[in-house]
Amino acid sequence: MLFSSPVFLFLFLPATLIAYTILPRSAQNALLLCASLFFYAWGETLYVGLLLIAILVNYLLGRLLISPNGEAPKRSVLAVGVALNLLMLAAFKYTGLLLDTWNGIAASVGAPTYSIGAVHLPIGISFFTFQAISYLVDVYRGAAPGQKSLLKVALYISLFPQLIAGPIVRYAAVAQQLTQRTQRPALFVSGVHRFAFGLAKKVLLANPLGTMADQLFAVPGDELTMGLAWLAAAAFTLQIYFDFSGYSDMAIGLGRMFGFRFEENFNYPYVATSIADFWRRWHISLSTWFRDYLFIPMGGSREGAYRNYRNLLLVFFFCGLWHGASWNFAFWGLYQGAFLVIERIGFRRVLERSWKPLRHVYVMLAVCVGWVFFRLENFSDAWIHVQAMFGFATGDGTVFYPAIYLGPKIVTCLAIGTLCATPLLMRIDAQWRGVVSEQRNGTSPPMSYALARALLFVALMVVSASTVMGSSSNPFIYFRF
């Protein structure tokens, strides 16, 4: 079930909110769990059983971690739990990749090849397995108390706002909220606003830009011009940001409607001044998960420069594979890790002394090129596209040229998307509110300001809802991860 689908917007969400409001607090968690399982079963009827098995196994392992055993047995329980979660993820996500890789090698040396057919990837498995690992590790470390309630563990792992595509919610961050949370009107209203703006990002910006990106990346490599190549990269750069940050906004907003406070997942990554800064702003829940649960346990940066660089490359190699079972994702991860290593070796000091706009240009060049390898699974196609971006295009522009794709709607989306990918509007809004408040002797902004924001919110909701009703299904990009 999509957040941006009519059945979710006009049936599932209102019914769940009404039931949640009228039920006593003691029954609210049970309602949310039932709603979450129904939400997942809507798109994964058979694999909801897999989710239930994962919940039960991690609950039982968590009970062993909070039992009065010694440190060594608990460490063994943790190792078994992490291994089982990763084995489940690998079995469904990477079997095809490993088999295809083996078959390619075997065919070249005359060894036997094997085939098992397509393996279905359960929606959201990359997210709920990482949350299950977070539960076990946080309980083991004492970062949060273990749960004796199966219902609360099940709700943590399967809570529908973040079940399918994140953000990855740490158990320690919401452990107390699973037991006790307050649903204040102001928090609910802020959740509705956040959800509305996320929906607008998805249906008004990401979807049109994604349609154009699909068309441009479908242009044959020998027909690419430099302009087409850059236009495709720019469209996908904006599409993936508004698609995924829009989903995160909607998930955070939904959480607030039910009294949960999820941490932010994006902080204007395209205004970063280094690749390290980019990863502090992009998919924050994933980058901090890898930092705290993999990079630091591997030794982090504590064991000398060589191991620091090795750890960075390994972490981003796995980060790339987490995004998809294809070697282009692994390359994309190593590509990101290589920039981080280069910056740590000494390029960071060069950046710090450079003119700030040049730092932004450096980041956007690196990021846009990286997104090409992320978008195109065939490495040779991606390499041809990157070559075209830097002046080695072979197309003559007679059949395919930018003007074909740049209609008024797309130009508007590109302009608004570029503006909204920066914090400029937020800063203007904050500065205006501050000036008005100061002029009114520190009181809140005038009613006209609140009315203007309310009208903007209503307009976005009406336009977004009408767009949803008139469009076909447009799954979020991160659904396939």
N, C-alpha and C positions, 0 to 999 in steps of 0.2 A: 504494500500500500504506500503510495507516494504522499508526502506532505502537500504536494502541489496538485493533488487530484481532487475532483469534486466529491468523491465518496468520503475522503478524509475530512475535507473542509466543511462539508455541509451535513454529514451524518456522524462519522466516528468521533470527531473531536467535540462537537456540541453535546452528543449523548454522554460521552465520558466525563466532560466537565460538569454537566448537570447531575449525573449520578454521584460524582466525587463530592459535590457541594452539599447534597442532601444527606449523604450517608454519615454516620458518626465517625469520628476520627479513628476509632479502633478498627473500622472496616475499610478505610481508605487504601491501605497498602494492598489488601487482598483484591480490591477493585482494580487498582493499577496493574497488578500482576496479571489478572485475567484479561484486562484490556491489552496489555503488552503481548501476551501469548496469542491473542486473537489477531492483533496487528501483524505479528510475524507470520502466523499461519495463513493469513490472507494471501501472501505471496509465496510462502514456502510450506505448503500443507504437509508434505511428508517430513521435511527436515525440522519441523518444530520438535519432533522426537529427539533429534540430535541435540538441540538446544536444552531440552529437559535433562538429557543424560549428562551434558556438560555441567549443568547446574547442580545436579545431585552429586556427581563425583567431586566437584570442587567444595561443596558443602561438607561432605564427609571428610575430605582432606583437611579442611579448615577446622573441623572438630578435633582431629588428631593434633593439629598445631596448637590448640588451646588446652589440650589435656596436659596433666602434670608429668610430662616425660622429660628426659634429659635433652641437652642441646643436640647431640649427635642424631638421635632418632628424629627430632624435628627437622634437622637439616636434610635427612634422607626423605622425609615426607615431602618437604618442599621440592627437592630434586625430582621426585616421582611426579608431583603435581605439575611442575613446569614442563617436564618431558611429555606427560600425557596430553596437555593442552597443545604443545607444539606439534606432537605427533598427529593429533586430530587435524590441525591446520594444514600440516604438510600433506597428509593423505588426500585431502580434498582439493588442495590448491596447487600442489607442486608435483603430483604424480605424473600428470601429462607432460610437464616440462622435463622432468628427469627421464621419462621414457623416450620422449622425442630426441633428447640429447644423446641418450644411449644408442638409439636406433641410427642416428646420424653417424656416430663414431663406428658402430658395428658394421654398417653398410660399407664404409670405406675400407674396412680390414677383412671383410668376409665373414664376420661373426653373425650369429642368429639375431634377428630382431623380434620385437614383441609388440602386441597391440591389445589394449583393453577397452577401447572405445572411449568416448568422451566421458569425463568425470564432472558431474554437476557441482558447481561451486555454490554452497549455501550462502544466501545474501547475509552480509554482515559478519561472517565468521571471523574475519581478520580483526574486527572490533571487539566482539564479545569474548574471544579467546584471550586477547590482551587484557581485558578487564578482569577476567578470571585469574590470570597470572598476577595482576595487581592486587587482587584480594588476598591470594596466598602469600605473596611477598610482604605486603603491608602487615598482615597478621603475624607473620614470622618475625618481622623486624620490631614489632610492638608499636608501629606507627598508628595503629587503630585496633580496638578490641575485636576479637573474633566473634562471629555470630553463632548463637545457639539456635536461632530461628531460621529454618529452611526458607520460610516465606521471604525474609529480608534479603537473604543471599540471592534467591531467585529474582527478586525485584531489582537488586543492584545490577545483576548481569543482564537482565532482559528489559529494563525500563525503556519503553518504546521511543521516547524523544531522541535518545542517542544510540539505540540498538543497531540500526542499519548502517549508518555512516558517521558515527561519532558525534561530538568529540569523545575521545577516550577519557572516561571519567575515573579518576583514581578512587579506590575504595576509601582511603584515608580522608579524602576531601568530602565524602558524602555519608560516611558511617553514622555520624550523629543525626544527619537529616533523615536517614532511614527510620530512625526511632522517634525523633521529635522534630517537627518543622512547623513553622507558623505561616499561614497563608494570609498575608496582609493585602488589602485592596491595592495599595500602591505597587506592591510587587506583582500582583496579577496584571494591573494595567501596563506596567513596564514590559511584562512578558508578552502581552497582546501586541504592543508597539513593536517589540523586537521581532516577533514572528511575522508581522506584516511587512516590515522592511526586508526581512530575509526572503519572504515570498516574492516581493517585488524584484529583488536581485536575481532570483532564479528565472521567473517567467518573463520579465520585461527586459533583462539584459543578457543573462547567460544563454537562454534558449535562442534568441535571434542571432547572437554572436556565434553560438555553436553551430547553427545551420550554415552560416557563411564559412566557418572554419572547416566543416565537413566538405563543403563544395570545393574549397581551395586546396585542401590536402588531397582531394581526389584528382586534381590536375596531374596528368602524366609528367614525370620528371623531366623529359626532354622538351616539354612545352612551358616549363616554368620560366618566368622572368624574375629579375631581382625584386621588382615591386610586388609581384604576386607572392613570392616567398616570404617577404617581410609582412605583408598584409595577413597571410595565413598565420604566421607566428604571433602577430599582435592580437588577432582575433582569438586564438586559443589561449593566449596569456590572460586576456581579460575574461574569457569564458570560464576557465577553470577556477579563477579567483572568485568570481561572482557565484558560480555554481556551488562551490564547496563552502565558501564563507556564508553564502545564503543559507545553505543547509544548517551550518553551525548556528547562525542567528536564529533560525526557526527552532532548532533543538534547545538552545538556551532559553528562548522565549517560552516554549512549551514547558520546560522545567520550572520556570518561574510561575506559570499558571497553576502548577500543582505544588508550589511551595519549595521547590529545589533551586539551589543556586549552583549552577555549573560554571566552571572557570572559562575564561575567554580562550578562543582557539585561533583568532587572527588579530593582528595589530598593524594593519596597513603595511604588508610586507614589501610592496613595490616602492616604498620610499626608503628602503634600507640603504645603508652606505657601505655595506660589505656583505659577503655571502654568509658570514657568521651572524651578522645582524638580521639578514633575511630569515635564517632558520630560528632566530629568536622571535620572529613575527609570523611565520608561516606554519600552519598546522601545529600549533604550540603543544597541544596535548600529545601528539605523536613524538615530536622532537624531544620533549622533556621525558616521555616514557622511555625512549631509547637511551637518553642520558642517564637516568636514575636506575634503570633496571638492566642495562647492558654495558654502557660505556664506563660508568664508575665501577661496577663489579669487575670489569676486565682490567682495571687498574687506572683507567682514565688518563690523566696527564701527570700522574704521580711518579711514574717509573722511567723517566727520561724521555728525551725528544723522540727517539726512534719508536718506542712503544706507543707513545702518544699519537704519532702519525699513523702507525699501524692500526691502532684502535679506532681512530677516526674513519679510516678507509673501510675497515670491517663493519663498523656500525652503519655506515651509509650504504655499503653493499647490501646488508640485510634490510635496511630501510627501503632501498630500491626494490628488492624482491618482495617486500611486504606489499608494495603497491600493485604488483602483478606478477603472474607466473610466466614471465618472458624475459629473455636475456637483455632486451632493450631497457627494461626497468633496472636490472642490475647495473648496466652501463650508466644509466642516468644517476643511480646512487653513487657509483664510483666517481662520476664526473663532479657531483656536488662535493663529495669528500675530498677530491683532489684540490678544489678551490679552497677548502678550509685548511688543508695542509699547507698550501702555498701561502695563504694569509698568515698562518702561524709561524712559518719559516722566517718571514720578515716582510712580506708584502703588506701586512696590516699597518706597519709603521709608515710605509710609502703612502698608503691610503689616508692615514691620519694627517699627513702633511699636505695632502692634495686639496684642490678646490672642491668644495662639496658637490656642485653639479657634476663634476667629472666622476665622483664616486658613485653617484646615482646612475650615470651612463654605464659605468663598468658593471654594476649589479644587473641592470636591465638587459645588457647585452648577454651576460653570462646566463641569466635566467631564461631569456627568450630562446637562446640556442638550446639550452637544456630541455625546454618544453617540447622542442621538435623531436628529440629522441624519446621523450615520454609519450608523445602523441602517435608516432609512427613505429609500429612494432618491427617492421622490416628495417634492419640497420642500413642496408644499402640505399633504401628510399630516403631515410633520414639524412644520410650523408650527402646525397644529391641535393636535398632541400637546403641543407646548411651551406653547401657550396654555392647554390643559387643566391642565397642571402648575401654572400660576400663577393658577388660580382662574377661568378663562374656559371651563370645561367646559360642555357642553350636555346631557350624559347625565343621566338621573334616577336611575340605579343600580338600577332595578327588574329589568332583564334581565341586565346585566353588573355585577358588584360584586366587590370583593377577596376576600371569603370563599369564592367559588367556586374560586379558585385556590390558596388558602392551606391545603393539607392538611398533615398532620404532617410528611411528608417534605420538602416545600418550605420550611416554617417552619424545620426543622432545617438545611437547606442554606443558607438565608438567614442564620441565626444563626452557623453554623460558618464560612460564607464571609466574613461581616463580620469575625469574629474573626481568621481566617487571612489576611485582607488587610492586617492590621497586624502589626508585629514583636513584639507582646506575648508570644506563646507562645515565640518564639525567645529573647527577653530573660529570661523566667522560667526557661527551660531553661539558658541560659548562667549566670544568677545562681545557680541551684541547684547546677550543677556546680562553680562557683567556691566556694560555701560548703562543699560536701561535700569538695572537694579541700583547702580550707584546714583543715577539721576533721581531715583525715587527714594533716596536716603536709606539704601540697603534693603528695601522691601522687595518682594518677589516681582518678577516682570509683570507688565499690565495684562489685562484680560485679552487684549487684541493679540498679544503674542501667543497665549495659550490657544486662542481661537484659530490662529493661522496654522499652528502645529496640528491641531485637531482636523482642520480641513485638509491639510496635506495627507494626514494619516487616512482619512476617509477616501480621498481621491485615489491613493495608492491601493487601498483595499478593493475599491470598486473596479479600477482598471485591471488589477491583478486577477480578481475573481472572474471578471468577464473574459479575460485572456485564457484562464484555466478552462472555462466552460467551452471555449471555442477552439481549443487546441487538442492535439492527440497527446499520448503519453510521452513524456520527456524525462526518463530516469536521470537521477543525479549521477555525475561522473564517478563518484567514489562508491557507488553501489557495487561496482564490479570488483572492489578490493576487499 
